[in-house]
């Protein structure tokens, strides 16, 4: 019995992604939901339908969109791995609220409201690394617009049929959308993005 409970947790850790499976009509989670998005993914559609914060080289032709949950440790690992690439890549980090919906939504909204989101994200990740719960939003006046945007990002993400974060989308050769989920090392990320 313990093996049945432990195996799914180990698979999530091995893949380096956090997720929440969407149940089907019978209330069971599909086995391959994260591997096969329900809707074709388009870089242009993501750019138009979501809002995130920019990190990296705004003038770079390499545009990368990262769906992340502020409470996801694998998303934090990807953030750290992406940091050395920010001089050559324009990342847009799109907050969604999957793992702890209220806390994740508030922290995502705080990042969207921040005047220096990169600094705020670095602070958030440093706090999470000390076994805290991340950015403390209790005393913050979060804008309704930012909270609504995190909700809209989450709904869009789920409509795509994706159930794990981090989920990365970028234009590969020929402009076709390329995707992957989970955290990578800096070298692996650099190779995957072709930079």
LUMZAKOL-921951 format. One record per atom (N, C-alpha, C, O): residue in three letters; x, z, y. Coordinates in pm, whole numbers, padded with zeros to 5 digits, always signed. Each point is the difference from the previous one (the first is absolute). Layout:
N
ALAXZY
...
This chain:
195
UNK+00082+00000-00119
UNK-00082+00000+00119
UNK+00087+00000+00126
UNK-00028-00075+00093
UNK+00132+00159-00090
UNK+00086+00004+00117
UNK+00072-00132+00021
UNK+00023-00041+00114
UNK+00011-00027-00224
UNK+00066-00130+00010
UNK-00091-00100+00070
UNK+00047-00082+00078
UNK-00177+00087-00107
UNK-00095-00092+00064
UNK-00008+00026+00150
UNK-00015-00094+00078
UNK+00024+00218-00037
UNK-00006+00034+00142
UNK+00132-00029+00069
UNK+00001-00040+00117
UNK+00109+00058-00186
UNK+00131-00015+00059
UNK+00040-00146+00016
UNK+00068-00035+00097
UNK-00108-00052-00188
UNK+00040-00140+00002
UNK-00039-00070+00130
UNK+00087-00066+00059
UNK-00212+00075-00009
UNK-00032-00067+00126
UNK+00084+00051+00116
UNK+00040-00078+00086
UNK-00013+00208-00082
UNK+00081+00055+00108
UNK+00142-00054-00007
UNK+00058-00032+00103
UNK-00003+00021-00222
UNK+00135-00053-00015
UNK+00006-00147+00038
UNK+00100-00045+00057
UNK-00204-00031-00088
UNK-00002-00141+00038
UNK+00001-00016+00150
UNK+00071-00087+00052
UNK-00149+00167+00019
UNK+00000-00007+00146
UNK+00138+00032+00054
UNK+00048-00069+00090
UNK+00016+00173-00143
UNK+00134+00035+00046
UNK+00100-00110-00032
UNK+00086-00030+00082
UNK-00096-00029-00198
UNK+00093-00105-00039
UNK-00014-00122+00089
UNK+00100-00065+00031
UNK-00221+00033+00009
UNK-00023-00116+00085
UNK+00035+00028+00145
UNK+00017-00094+00078
UNK-00007+00217-00040
UNK+00034+00033+00137
UNK-00112-00027+00098
UNK+00025-00040+00113
UNK-00148+00062-00155
UNK-00114-00023+00087
UNK-00103+00110-00022
UNK-00007+00059-00108
UNK-00071-00033+00211
UNK-00110+00096-00010
UNK-00129-00079+00008
UNK-00007-00101+00071
UNK-00095+00145-00142
UNK-00124-00077+00006
UNK-00122+00078-00037
UNK+00006+00113-00049
UNK-00115-00177+00073
UNK-00131+00052-00035
UNK-00076-00118-00056
UNK-00031-00094+00074
UNK+00000+00098-00200
UNK-00070-00113-00063
UNK-00146-00001+00040
UNK-00067+00103+00003
UNK+00020-00221+00028
UNK-00141-00017+00034
UNK-00079-00012-00130
UNK+00032-00085-00083
UNK-00135+00167+00064
UNK-00076-00008-00124
UNK-00086-00125-00004
UNK-00044-00052+00103
UNK+00019+00005-00225
UNK-00091-00113-00016
UNK-00143+00052-00012
UNK-00025+00119+00022
UNK-00068-00205-00056
UNK-00141+00038-00006
UNK-00027+00112-00100
UNK-00094+00077+00016
UNK+00177-00068-00121
UNK-00018+00107-00099
UNK+00073+00128+00039
UNK-00006+00100-00071
UNK+00076-00103+00187
UNK+00071+00119+00046
UNK+00139+00014-00056
UNK+00061+00106+00014
UNK-00008-00210-00078
UNK+00136+00006-00052
UNK+00091-00085+00085
UNK-00043-00100+00056
UNK+00169+00139-00046
UNK+00095-00073+00081
UNK+00057-00117-00079
UNK+00038+00017-00115
UNK-00032-00134+00175
UNK+00057-00114-00069
UNK+00150+00020-00020
UNK+00068+00052+00088
UNK-00017-00093-00203
UNK+00139+00024-00035
UNK+00096-00079+00088
UNK+00109+00049+00029
UNK-00146-00168+00013
UNK+00094-00084+00074
UNK-00042-00024+00144
UNK+00034-00103+00057
UNK-00108+00195+00002
UNK-00052-00021+00135
UNK+00111-00021+00101
UNK-00011-00088+00086
UNK+00119+00166-00094
UNK+00107-00012+00098
UNK+00079-00129-00020
UNK+00055-00053+00097
UNK-00048+00003-00217
UNK+00083-00117-00028
UNK-00068-00131+00040
UNK+00069-00099+00023
UNK-00201+00096-00014
UNK-00070-00123+00027
UNK-00101+00020+00113
UNK-00114+00040-00024
UNK+00156-00068+00150
UNK-00094+00015+00111
UNK-00125-00085-00020
UNK+00007-00110-00053
UNK-00121+00164+00096
UNK-00129-00066-00019
UNK-00016-00121+00090
UNK-00072-00094-00034
UNK+00137+00094+00149
UNK-00012-00106+00099
UNK+00137-00057+00029
UNK+00099+00074+00000
UNK-00090-00203+00025
UNK+00128-00061+00036
UNK+00052+00067+00127
UNK-00075+00025+00095
UNK+00203+00004-00095
UNK+00061+00070+00112
UNK+00067-00101+00091
UNK+00075-00087-00045
UNK-00102+00101+00173
UNK+00057-00089+00101
UNK+00069+00084+00107
UNK-00057+00097+00050
UNK+00180-00135-00016
UNK+00073+00071+00104
UNK-00076-00008+00132
UNK-00013+00100+00070
UNK-00039-00218-00037
UNK-00074-00017+00126
UNK-00126+00086+00002
UNK-00033+00058+00103
UNK-00038-00051-00216
UNK-00122+00081-00006
UNK+00032+00148+00017
UNK-00073+00071+00069
UNK+00182-00025-00130
UNK+00040+00140+00016
UNK+00035+00029+00144
UNK-00040+00102+00055
UNK+00114-00192+00008
UNK+00038+00018+00141
UNK-00124+00008+00090
UNK-00002+00076+00096
UNK-00101-00156-00128
UNK-00121-00002+00082
UNK-00095+00116-00029
UNK-00068+00047+00091
UNK+00064-00001-00216
UNK-00103+00097-00040
UNK+00045+00146+00004
UNK-00083+00090-00010
UNK+00212-00065+00025
UNK+00049+00138-00004
UNK+00078+00033+00126
UNK+00033-00087+00080
UNK-00005+00216-00065
UNK+00084+00044+00112
UNK+00096+00104-00053
UNK-00038+00095-00069
UNK+00163-00115+00102
UNK+00103+00095-00038
UNK+00093+00022+00117
UNK-00030-00037+00113
UNK+00144+00097-00142
UNK+00100+00016+00104
UNK+00125-00080-00037
UNK+00034-00012-00118
UNK+00032-00041+00220
UNK+00117-00082-00020
UNK+00125+00085-00013
UNK+00015+00103+00065
UNK+00074-00149-00152
UNK+00130+00063-00018
UNK+00098-00112-00030
UNK-00024-00084-00087
UNK+00133+00083+00158
UNK+00101-00102-00026
UNK+00008-00101+00111
UNK-00039+00025+00113
UNK+00091-00141-00148
UNK+00030-00107+00093
UNK-00126-00082+00029
UNK-00044-00080-00083
UNK-00013+00101+00201
UNK-00123-00071+00036
UNK+00018-00150+00009
UNK-00097-00075-00011
UNK+00221+00028+00031
UNK+00026-00143+00013
UNK+00033-00067-00133
UNK+00017-00122-00006
UNK-00010+00199-00100
UNK+00035-00056-00130
UNK-00109-00092-00053
UNK-00119+00026+00015
UNK+00162-00135-00077
UNK-00095-00090-00066
UNK-00051+00061-00130
UNK-00105-00041-00051
UNK+00177+00138-00003
UNK-00039+00067-00126
UNK-00097+00112+00034
UNK+00041+00106+00048
UNK-00170-00130-00073
UNK-00105+00097+00028
UNK-00048+00059-00133
UNK-00035-00073-00092
UNK+00036+00205+00084
UNK-00036+00069-00123
UNK-00108+00103+00032
UNK+00014+00079+00093
UNK-00121-00080-00171
UNK-00112+00093+00018
UNK+00002+00099-00116
UNK+00004-00038-00117
UNK-00008+00167+00153
UNK+00006+00106-00101
UNK-00123+00088+00012
UNK-00017+00071+00099
UNK-00071-00076-00200
UNK-00111+00094-00008
UNK+00058+00130-00056
UNK+00067-00001-00103
UNK-00094+00113+00171
UNK+00054+00128-00044
UNK-00098+00112+00029
UNK-00083-00009+00090
UNK+00095+00115-00169
UNK-00075+00123+00024
UNK+00100+00103+00047
UNK+00102+00021-00066
UNK-00126+00046+00180
UNK+00096+00097+00050
UNK+00035+00113-00098
UNK+00103+00064+00016
UNK-00188-00040-00114
UNK+00026+00106-00097
UNK+00071-00051-00127
UNK+00024+00078-00092
UNK+00008-00204+00087
UNK+00060-00060-00119
UNK+00152+00015+00002
UNK+00065-00053+00091
UNK-00008+00123-00188
UNK+00147+00016-00002
UNK+00073-00132-00024
UNK+00112-00018+00049
UNK-00172-00074-00123
UNK+00064-00129-00024
UNK+00002-00084+00128
UNK+00093-00077+00022
UNK-00195+00093+00061
UNK-00002-00069+00129
UNK+00114+00052+00087
UNK+00065-00076+00071
UNK-00042+00206-00077
UNK+00111+00060+00074
UNK+00134-00053-00048
UNK+00091-00023+00081
UNK-00078+00004-00212
UNK+00124-00056-00054
UNK+00020-00144+00048
UNK+00112-00041+00032
UNK-00220-00035-00027
UNK+00010-00138+00050
UNK+00035+00000+00149
UNK+00079-00084+00044
UNK-00135+00176+00032
UNK+00034+00012+00143
UNK+00150+00022+00015
UNK+00065-00066+00082
UNK-00010+00158-00159
UNK+00145+00027+00008
UNK+00081-00123-00041
UNK+00101-00031+00064
UNK-00145-00038-00167
UNK+00072-00120-00046
UNK-00008-00113+00103
UNK+00094-00078+00013
UNK-00205+00069+00060
UNK-00019-00106+00098
UNK+00077+00024+00129
UNK+00033-00095+00071
UNK-00004+00220-00041
UNK+00064+00033+00128
UNK+00128-00081+00027
UNK+00015-00051+00111
UNK+00077+00037-00207
UNK+00120-00079+00028
UNK-00027-00149+00023
UNK+00087-00071+00050
UNK-00204+00022-00086
UNK-00033-00141+00017
UNK-00073-00030+00130
UNK-00032-00115+00028
UNK+00005+00219+00050
UNK-00082-00018+00119
UNK+00065-00085+00108
UNK-00069-00048+00090
UNK+00199+00027-00096
UNK+00064-00087+00099
UNK-00028-00147-00028
UNK+00014-00084+00089
UNK-00053+00051-00212
UNK-00022-00140-00035
UNK-00142-00032-00047
UNK-00032-00117-00024
UNK-00053+00217+00012
UNK-00136-00021-00051
UNK-00100+00066+00096
UNK+00027+00107+00055
UNK-00142-00172-00037
UNK-00109+00062+00077
UNK-00102+00052-00101
UNK-00073-00077-00062
UNK+00069+00209+00047
UNK-00095+00066-00089
UNK-00123+00042+00080
UNK+00012+00044+00114
UNK-00128-00058-00173
UNK-00122+00060+00053
UNK-00051+00094-00108
UNK-00037-00043-00110
UNK+00034+00171+00142
UNK-00044+00104-00094
UNK-00147+00027+00026
UNK-00037+00044+00109
UNK-00046-00069-00208
UNK-00146+00007+00012
UNK-00049+00124-00073
UNK-00001+00003-00123
UNK-00042+00101+00197
UNK-00045+00123-00066
UNK-00138-00016-00065
UNK-00092-00056+00059
UNK+00082+00109-00181
UNK-00127+00009-00071
UNK-00016+00143-00049
UNK+00097+00076-00007
UNK-00218-00039-00025
UNK-00030+00138-00043
UNK-00053-00004-00142
UNK-00120-00013-00022
UNK+00210+00026-00076
UNK-00039-00004-00140
UNK+00019+00133-00071
UNK-00090+00045-00071
UNK+00204+00018+00089
UNK+00037+00114-00082
UNK-00068+00130+00041
UNK-00055+00071-00084
UNK+00057-00041+00210
UNK-00071+00116+00056
UNK-00076-00055+00121
UNK+00050+00007+00112
UNK-00169-00061-00134
UNK-00066-00079+00103
UNK-00001+00060+00140
UNK+00032-00070+00096
UNK-00068+00196-00081
UNK-00007+00056+00136
UNK+00139+00016+00061
UNK+00024-00046+00112
UNK+00068+00110-00184
UNK+00136+00021+00052
UNK+00069-00134+00023
UNK+00063-00020+00104
UNK-00072-00070-00200
UNK+00064-00131+00013
UNK-00055-00077+00121
UNK+00076-00062+00073
UNK-00208+00067-00054
UNK-00062-00069+00114
UNK+00048+00059+00132
UNK+00031-00073+00094
UNK-00024+00204-00086
UNK+00045+00065+00124
UNK+00147-00031+00028
UNK+00036-00029+00114
UNK+00047+00034-00216
UNK+00142-00029+00021
UNK+00019-00149+00033
UNK+00082-00034+00086
UNK-00156-00053-00151
UNK+00007-00143+00033
UNK-00044-00026+00143
UNK+00062-00080+00070
UNK-00168+00147-00027
UNK-00048-00016+00138
UNK+00104+00052+00099
UNK+00021-00061+00105
UNK+00044+00172-00137
UNK+00104+00054+00087
UNK+00115-00099+00015
UNK+00056-00015+00109
UNK-00021-00053-00217
UNK+00105-00101+00007
UNK-00044-00118+00087
UNK+00078-00051+00080
UNK-00203+00007-00096
UNK-00049-00111+00081
UNK-00009+00039+00148
UNK+00024-00084+00088
UNK-00058+00210-00059
UNK-00011+00048+00138
UNK+00137+00026+00064
UNK+00010+00005+00122
UNK+00093+00013-00201
UNK+00130+00040+00050
UNK+00062-00104+00092
UNK-00010-00121-00025
UNK+00073+00168+00130
UNK+00072-00090+00091
UNK+00131-00047-00062
UNK+00051-00105+00037
UNK+00002+00180-00131
UNK+00121-00036-00074
UNK-00025+00026-00148
UNK+00043+00102-00055
UNK-00112-00195-00008
UNK-00043+00020-00139
UNK+00117+00011-00096
UNK-00009+00072-00100
UNK+00119-00140+00127
UNK+00117+00009-00089
UNK+00055+00141+00002
UNK+00031+00057-00105
UNK-00019-00001+00222
UNK+00049+00139+00013
UNK-00098+00096-00068
UNK+00041+00091-00071
UNK-00170-00111+00093
UNK-00102+00085-00060
UNK+00003-00012-00152
UNK-00011+00101-00070
UNK+00027-00223+00019
UNK+00008-00020-00145
UNK+00124+00069-00057
UNK-00006+00062-00106
UNK+00119-00073+00175
UNK+00122+00067-00047
UNK-00021+00151-00005
UNK+00043+00065-00095
UNK-00108-00011+00195
UNK-00029+00144+00003
UNK-00095+00039-00113
UNK+00020+00101-00066
UNK-00122-00182+00046
UNK-00097+00023-00108
UNK+00070+00002-00135
UNK-00022+00092-00080
UNK+00105-00192+00054
UNK+00071-00009-00128
UNK+00098+00116-00017
UNK+00015+00051-00112
UNK+00050-00008+00218
UNK+00091+00115-00008
UNK-00076+00126-00036
UNK+00049+00083-00077
UNK-00168-00067+00132
UNK-00083+00116-00031
UNK-00047-00004-00146
UNK+00001+00102-00068
UNK-00041-00220+00021
UNK-00042-00013-00140
UNK+00115+00033-00095
UNK-00021+00056-00108
UNK+00143-00092+00148
UNK+00117+00023-00085
UNK+00030+00149-00018
UNK+00071+00039-00093
UNK-00126+00045+00181
UNK+00021+00145-00011
UNK-00118+00067-00069
UNK-00022+00120+00017
UNK-00053-00196-00094
UNK-00115+00049-00077
UNK-00115+00046+00090
UNK-00086+00076-00043
UNK+00086-00121+00166
UNK-00113+00024+00089
UNK-00102-00111-00023
UNK+00021-00087-00085
UNK-00128+00089+00159
UNK-00105-00100-00019
UNK+00011-00115+00099
UNK-00093-00080+00013
UNK+00205+00072+00056
UNK+00021-00108+00096
UNK-00046+00037+00139
UNK-00014+00117+00034
UNK-00009-00217+00044
UNK-00040+00012+00138
UNK-00119+00094+00015
UNK-00103-00019-00066
UNK+00117+00120+00151
UNK-00110+00095+00023
UNK-00089-00055+00111
UNK+00039-00004+00116
UNK-00158-00039-00152
UNK-00093-00061+00095
UNK-00103+00098+00056
UNK-00087-00038+00078
UNK+00098+00165-00118
UNK-00102+00099+00038
UNK-00022+00008+00150
UNK-00114+00008+00044
UNK+00218-00010+00035
UNK-00016+00014+00145
UNK-00002-00132+00073
UNK-00002-00002+00124
UNK+00004-00108-00195
UNK+00005-00132+00064
UNK-00140-00051+00035
UNK-00096+00021-00074
UNK+00089-00088+00187
UNK-00124-00066+00038
UNK+00010-00144-00050
UNK+00051-00088+00070
UNK-00100+00065-00190
UNK+00008-00133-00061
UNK-00111-00088+00056
UNK-00114+00043+00013
UNK+00149-00166+00019
UNK-00101-00090+00056
UNK-00097-00045-00109
UNK+00039-00021-00115
UNK-00165+00006+00154
UNK-00101-00051-00092
UNK+00037-00142-00044
UNK-00026-00040-00113
UNK+00087-00035+00204
UNK+00040-00138-00031
UNK+00104-00001-00112
UNK-00010-00081-00092
UNK+00109+00170+00098
UNK+00104+00003-00104
UNK-00058+00046-00134
UNK+00034-00055-00104
UNK-00122+00156+00107
UNK-00064+00046-00124
UNK-00085-00112-00062
UNK+00002-00020-00122
UNK-00075-00052+00207
UNK-00081-00111-00049
UNK+00087-00111-00055
UNK-00037-00068-00096
UNK+00154+00048+00156
UNK+00090-00105-00048
UNK+00057+00033-00138
UNK+00011-00088-00085
UNK+00025+00215+00062
UNK+00049+00039-00133
UNK-00111-00021-00102
UNK+00026-00047-00111
UNK-00148+00081+00147
UNK-00114-00022-00091
UNK-00016-00149-00029
UNK-00020-00040-00115
UNK+00028-00043+00219
UNK-00014-00145-00018
UNK+00115-00055-00084
UNK-00022-00086-00086
UNK+00144+00134+00109
UNK+00115-00043-00081
UNK-00024+00033-00147
UNK+00027-00082-00089
UNK-00078+00203+00064
UNK-00024+00045-00137
UNK-00106-00085-00067
UNK+00016-00041-00115
UNK-00124+00013+00186
UNK-00107-00082-00056
UNK+00049-00141-00032
UNK-00033-00056-00104
UNK+00113+00000+00194
UNK+00056-00134-00022
UNK+00091+00002-00123
UNK-00009-00088-00085
UNK+00096+00186+00077
UNK+00092+00017-00112
UNK-00076+00005-00133
UNK+00037-00067-00096
UNK-00143+00147+00092
UNK-00079+00013-00122
UNK-00077-00129-00032
UNK-00018-00034-00117
UNK-00028-00036+00221
UNK-00068-00129-00023
UNK+00093-00101-00065
UNK-00045-00086-00076
UNK+00173+00096+00104
UNK+00098-00089-00063
UNK+00017+00032-00148
UNK+00057-00079-00075
UNK-00107+00195+00033
UNK+00012+00039-00140
UNK+00131+00068-00032
UNK+00035+00016-00117
UNK+00038+00025+00219
UNK+00128+00069-00018
UNK-00028+00149-00009
UNK-00085+00052+00073
UNK+00153+00016-00161
UNK-00028+00143-00018
UNK+00124+00089+00008
UNK-00010+00121-00021
UNK+00127-00178+00050
UNK+00121+00082+00008
UNK+00076-00027+00128
UNK-00002-00111+00055
UNK+00068+00213-00008
UNK+00087-00010+00115
UNK+00138+00052-00039
UNK+00010+00083-00091
UNK+00095-00130+00155
UNK+00002-00104+00102
UNK-00028-00137-00061
UNK+00036-00029-00114
UNK-00100-00055+00194
UNK-00028-00138-00039
UNK+00054-00088+00112
UNK-00040+00014+00116
UNK+00129-00105-00151
UNK+00073-00080+00098
UNK-00042-00146-00010
UNK-00015-00055-00110
UNK-00005-00007+00226
UNK-00038-00141+00009
UNK+00093-00067+00102
UNK+00022+00053+00109
UNK+00030-00170-00146
UNK+00083-00077+00092
UNK-00009-00147-00039
UNK-00039-00033-00111
UNK+00076-00054+00204
UNK-00002-00144-00028
UNK+00131-00037-00067
UNK+00109+00023+00054
UNK-00120-00081-00172
UNK+00117-00050-00071
UNK+00029-00143+00041
UNK-00051-00048+00100
UNK+00135-00019-00180
UNK+00029-00140+00028
UNK-00128-00081-00004
UNK-00085+00020-00086
UNK+00073-00111+00181
UNK-00121-00082+00007
UNK-00118+00071+00064
UNK-00109-00056+00007
UNK+00130+00179+00039
UNK-00106+00075+00068
UNK-00099+00068-00091
UNK-00093+00064+00048
UNK+00110-00075-00180
UNK-00090+00065-00094
UNK+00019+00152+00005
UNK+00112+00050+00010
UNK-00222+00021-00017
UNK+00006+00146+00001
UNK+00067+00050-00128
UNK-00037-00040-00110
UNK+00133+00126+00127
UNK+00067+00067-00110
UNK-00036+00148+00009
UNK-00011+00055+00110
UNK-00009+00010-00223
UNK-00038+00140+00002
UNK+00078+00078-00105
UNK+00049-00055-00099
UNK-00038+00184+00125
UNK+00047+00093-00103
UNK-00048+00138+00037
UNK-00035+00027+00115
UNK+00033+00060-00213
UNK-00040+00138+00025
UNK+00111+00092-00047
UNK+00079-00033-00089
UNK-00074+00150+00151
UNK+00097+00100-00040
UNK+00121+00002+00091
UNK+00021-00090+00082
UNK+00057+00194-00099
UNK+00121+00019+00079
UNK+00116-00073-00065
UNK+00007-00011-00122
UNK+00083-00039+00205
UNK+00122-00065-00045
UNK+00117+00061+00074
UNK-00019+00062+00105
UNK+00139-00077-00157
UNK+00120+00040+00073
UNK+00021-00100+00114
UNK-00063-00105+00002
UNK+00151+00137+00090
UNK+00028-00091+00112
UNK+00051-00133-00053
UNK-00045-00105+00046
UNK+00138+00107-00140
UNK+00055-00125-00053
UNK-00107-00082-00070
UNK-00006-00122+00017
UNK-00079+00187-00096
UNK-00106-00071-00071
UNK-00102-00056+00100
UNK-00051-00111-00018
UNK+00021+00187+00122
UNK-00094-00046+00103
UNK+00058-00121+00074
UNK-00070-00098+00025
UNK+00196+00107+00009
UNK+00068-00110+00068
UNK-00006-00128-00085
UNK-00030-00107+00051
UNK+00058+00120-00179
UNK-00005-00114-00091
UNK-00142-00054-00013
UNK-00021-00121+00002
UNK-00075+00210-00016
UNK-00141-00041-00017
UNK-00052-00075+00120
UNK-00073-00098-00012
UNK+00114+00146+00133
UNK-00047-00064+00123
UNK+00082-00124+00037
UNK-00042-00080+00084
UNK+00156+00064-00147
UNK+00086-00114+00030
UNK+00068+00011+00134
UNK+00010-00099+00073
UNK+00038+00217-00040
UNK+00073+00019+00128
UNK+00143+00045-00026
UNK+00076+00022+00094
